[in-house]
């Protein structure tokens, strides 16, 4: 019985490796400051089946530094949204930054 399940399971694992990245990962450029510095907005999501997991300031700083390696200034956090899908709790935070 197990040998009949191996081929579909292996095919499923190979297919999972080919999934495209979600577009939520890419930051959106929502404008520029008066001095011409870009303003970006991005979303961070945390998930947990046991309870609400807040998005940490460290995770926000790490993501902002990926976008603006020379430095950034955070100008807003919005949308601390919590939703439950199939027993898993997701927490979303939208962060707006200005690159230095």
Phi and psi in degrees as GROMACS dihedral restraints (atoms count N, CA, C in turn):
[ dihedral_restraints ]
;  ai    aj    ak    al  type     phi  dphi    fc
    3     4     5     6     1   -65.7    20    10
    4     5     6     7     1   -35.7    20    10
    6     7     8     9     1   -66.5    20    10
    7     8     9    10     1   -24.7    20    10
    9    10    11    12     1   -77.5    20    10
   10    11    12    13     1   -22.4    20    10
   12    13    14    15     1   -88.7    20    10
   13    14    15    16     1   -18.8    20    10
   15    16    17    18     1   -64.0    20    10
   16    17    18    19     1   -43.6    20    10
   18    19    20    21     1   -64.9    20    10
   19    20    21    22     1   -48.2    20    10
   21    22    23    24     1   -63.6    20    10
   22    23    24    25     1   -36.5    20    10
   24    25    26    27     1   -66.0    20    10
   25    26    27    28     1   -43.1    20    10
   27    28    29    30     1   -65.0    20    10
   28    29    30    31     1   -40.0    20    10
   30    31    32    33     1   -64.5    20    10
   31    32    33    34     1   -37.3    20    10
   33    34    35    36     1   -65.8    20    10
   34    35    36    37     1   -39.6    20    10
   36    37    38    39     1   -66.5    20    10
   37    38    39    40     1   -39.7    20    10
   39    40    41    42     1   -64.7    20    10
   40    41    42    43     1   -40.8    20    10
   42    43    44    45     1   -65.6    20    10
   43    44    45    46     1   -35.5    20    10
   45    46    47    48     1   -65.7    20    10
   46    47    48    49     1   -30.6    20    10
   48    49    50    51     1   -71.3    20    10
   49    50    51    52     1   -17.0    20    10
   51    52    53    54     1   -98.3    20    10
   52    53    54    55     1     8.0    20    10
   54    55    56    57     1   -69.8    20    10
   55    56    57    58     1   137.3    20    10
   57    58    59    60     1   -72.3    20    10
   58    59    60    61     1   156.2    20    10
   60    61    62    63     1   -69.8    20    10
   61    62    63    64     1   150.1    20    10
   63    64    65    66     1   -74.4    20    10
   64    65    66    67     1   152.2    20    10
   66    67    68    69     1   -74.8    20    10
   67    68    69    70     1   -12.9    20    10
   69    70    71    72     1   -65.4    20    10
   70    71    72    73     1   -21.6    20    10
   72    73    74    75     1   -70.4    20    10
   73    74    75    76     1   -32.6    20    10
   75    76    77    78     1   -77.2    20    10
   76    77    78    79     1   133.3    20    10
   78    79    80    81     1   -73.6    20    10
   79    80    81    82     1   152.6    20    10
   81    82    83    84     1  -102.1    20    10
   82    83    84    85     1   130.8    20    10
   84    85    86    87     1   -85.8    20    10
   85    86    87    88     1   114.3    20    10
   87    88    89    90     1  -102.1    20    10
   88    89    90    91     1     0.5    20    10
   90    91    92    93     1   158.7    20    10
   91    92    93    94     1  -165.5    20    10
   93    94    95    96     1  -138.0    20    10
   94    95    96    97     1   155.4    20    10
   96    97    98    99     1   -79.2    20    10
   97    98    99   100     1   176.3    20    10
   99   100   101   102     1   -64.2    20    10
  100   101   102   103     1   -25.7    20    10
  102   103   104   105     1   -89.5    20    10
  103   104   105   106     1     0.7    20    10
  105   106   107   108     1    92.9    20    10
  106   107   108   109     1     7.2    20    10
  108   109   110   111     1   -78.8    20    10
  109   110   111   112     1   138.9    20    10
  111   112   113   114     1   -73.1    20    10
  112   113   114   115     1   145.4    20    10
  114   115   116   117     1  -112.2    20    10
  115   116   117   118     1   123.3    20    10
  117   118   119   120     1  -115.6    20    10
  118   119   120   121     1   153.5    20    10
  120   121   122   123     1  -131.5    20    10
  121   122   123   124     1   136.2    20    10
  123   124   125   126     1  -141.1    20    10
  124   125   126   127     1   162.5    20    10
  126   127   128   129     1  -118.4    20    10
  127   128   129   130     1   134.9    20    10
  129   130   131   132     1  -113.6    20    10
  130   131   132   133     1   137.9    20    10
  132   133   134   135     1  -125.8    20    10
  133   134   135   136     1   135.6    20    10
  135   136   137   138     1  -121.1    20    10
  136   137   138   139     1   145.1    20    10
  138   139   140   141     1  -134.1    20    10
  139   140   141   142     1   149.0    20    10
  141   142   143   144     1  -161.7    20    10
  142   143   144   145     1   139.2    20    10
  144   145   146   147     1   -87.0    20    10
  145   146   147   148     1   -12.8    20    10
  147   148   149   150     1   -97.8    20    10
  148   149   150   151     1   -19.6    20    10
  150   151   152   153     1   171.6    20    10
  151   152   153   154     1  -176.6    20    10
  153   154   155   156     1   -75.2    20    10
  154   155   156   157     1   128.3    20    10
  156   157   158   159     1  -110.7    20    10
  157   158   159   160     1   112.6    20    10
  159   160   161   162     1   -70.4    20    10
  160   161   162   163     1   152.5    20    10
  162   163   164   165     1   -82.0    20    10
  163   164   165   166     1   121.4    20    10
  165   166   167   168     1   -78.2    20    10
  166   167   168   169     1   156.0    20    10
  168   169   170   171     1   -64.8    20    10
  169   170   171   172     1   -31.7    20    10
  171   172   173   174     1   -64.5    20    10
  172   173   174   175     1   -39.8    20    10
  174   175   176   177     1   -67.0    20    10
  175   176   177   178     1   -37.8    20    10
  177   178   179   180     1   -66.2    20    10
  178   179   180   181     1   -43.4    20    10
  180   181   182   183     1   -63.7    20    10
  181   182   183   184     1   -41.6    20    10
  183   184   185   186     1   -63.6    20    10
  184   185   186   187     1   -42.8    20    10
  186   187   188   189     1   -68.0    20    10
  187   188   189   190     1   -39.9    20    10
  189   190   191   192     1   -65.1    20    10
  190   191   192   193     1   -36.6    20    10
  192   193   194   195     1   -71.9    20    10
  193   194   195   196     1   -24.7    20    10
  195   196   197   198     1   -66.4    20    10
  196   197   198   199     1   -37.2    20    10
  198   199   200   201     1   -78.3    20    10
  199   200   201   202     1   -44.1    20    10
  201   202   203   204     1  -122.6    20    10
  202   203   204   205     1    84.3    20    10
  204   205   206   207     1   -64.1    20    10
  205   206   207   208     1   -22.4    20    10
  207   208   209   210     1   -85.9    20    10
  208   209   210   211     1    -5.0    20    10
  210   211   212   213     1   127.7    20    10
  211   212   213   214     1   163.9    20    10
  213   214   215   216     1  -153.6    20    10
  214   215   216   217     1   166.0    20    10
  216   217   218   219     1  -131.6    20    10
  217   218   219   220     1   125.2    20    10
  219   220   221   222     1   -81.2    20    10
  220   221   222   223     1   129.5    20    10
  222   223   224   225     1  -114.1    20    10
  223   224   225   226     1    -4.5    20    10
  225   226   227   228     1   179.5    20    10
  226   227   228   229     1   149.7    20    10
  228   229   230   231     1  -129.2    20    10
  229   230   231   232     1   128.7    20    10
  231   232   233   234     1  -138.3    20    10
  232   233   234   235     1   164.7    20    10
  234   235   236   237     1    71.3    20    10
  235   236   237   238     1    44.6    20    10
  237   238   239   240     1   -69.6    20    10
  238   239   240   241     1    81.8    20    10
  240   241   242   243     1   -99.3    20    10
  241   242   243   244     1   134.3    20    10
  243   244   245   246     1  -118.1    20    10
  244   245   246   247     1   129.1    20    10
  246   247   248   249     1  -136.1    20    10
  247   248   249   250     1   156.1    20    10
  249   250   251   252     1  -122.1    20    10
  250   251   252   253     1   125.6    20    10
  252   253   254   255     1  -131.1    20    10
  253   254   255   256     1   119.3    20    10
  255   256   257   258     1    53.0    20    10
  256   257   258   259     1    40.8    20    10
  258   259   260   261     1    84.5    20    10
  259   260   261   262     1    -4.4    20    10
  261   262   263   264     1  -102.5    20    10
  262   263   264   265     1   132.5    20    10
  264   265   266   267     1   -96.9    20    10
  265   266   267   268     1   125.5    20    10
  267   268   269   270     1  -110.9    20    10
  268   269   270   271     1   137.0    20    10
  270   271   272   273     1  -120.8    20    10
  271   272   273   274     1   124.8    20    10
  273   274   275   276     1  -114.0    20    10
  274   275   276   277     1   139.3    20    10
  276   277   278   279     1  -133.8    20    10
  277   278   279   280     1   129.3    20    10
  279   280   281   282     1   -97.3    20    10
  280   281   282   283     1   128.2    20    10
  282   283   284   285     1  -119.7    20    10
  283   284   285   286     1   136.3    20    10
  285   286   287   288     1  -114.9    20    10
  286   287   288   289     1   129.6    20    10
  288   289   290   291     1  -133.5    20    10
  289   290   291   292     1   159.1    20    10
  291   292   293   294     1  -117.6    20    10
  292   293   294   295     1   129.3    20    10
  294   295   296   297     1   -73.8    20    10
  295   296   297   298     1   144.1    20    10
